[in-house]
Each structure stands twice: as C-alpha cells, then as structure tokens.
C-alpha cells in the first residue's frame, strides 16, 4: 500500500499520469506451499465468456429498471465531469462503459459531449 503523499498525483496504479507502479522485483507474487499438496496454485484458464463486463452488463440490461439505468448514467456522467480530463473521459467511455453496455456507453458519451462510440 502506498502511503507517501504526492500532491495531486493519483496514489493508485496503474494511472494515466506516470504515478506509482508495482515493483515486481521487490514484491514478487507469493508462492504457495501446503503440506501434502492439498492446495494447488495453477494458472487460471479463462472461459470464452469470462471478462469484466458480463456481470455488470447483465445487471444493467436485466436487473435495473429504466429509472435505475437513468440514475446510473447520470451518476457516471456527474463523476466524469468533475474536473476529469477529456482523454480520461474518452477512455472511460470506450474502454469501460461501452463494454458494459453499448446503450450505457452511448448515453454517457452523449451527456459528456463526446463523439458517440460505435455500437
């Protein structure tokens, strides 16, 4: 955990401003050892539908009411319009919200005054 204050620079990694980065040499991924091999650490095998957007997309399309969807889009737009630089807004829409749901991405882009992402 980073504890050194760096002014206005984000304290999380990765970030878009060249801030802190993980030091893999100093803090490598821990290995596991369990007596009798009761637990095995193996590489994860992704399934074709595994990504970070399936669950939030399902939530948006099939669980949220139209009012909930309006509130979510409004909250996203409000947060992204609070001093967030344009290139970060564009990345948030194209690399995240449009992947959650194309309609959500288009709504957020429109309300931020961005070029509407392709469906």
Buried (B, 14 or more C-beta within 10 A) or exposed (E): EEEEEEEEEBEEEEEEEEBBEEEEEEEEEEEEEEEEEEEEEEEEEEEEEEEEBEEBBEBBEEEBEEEEBEEBBEEBBEEBEEEEEEEEBBEBBBEBBBBBBBBBBBBBBBBBEBEBBEE
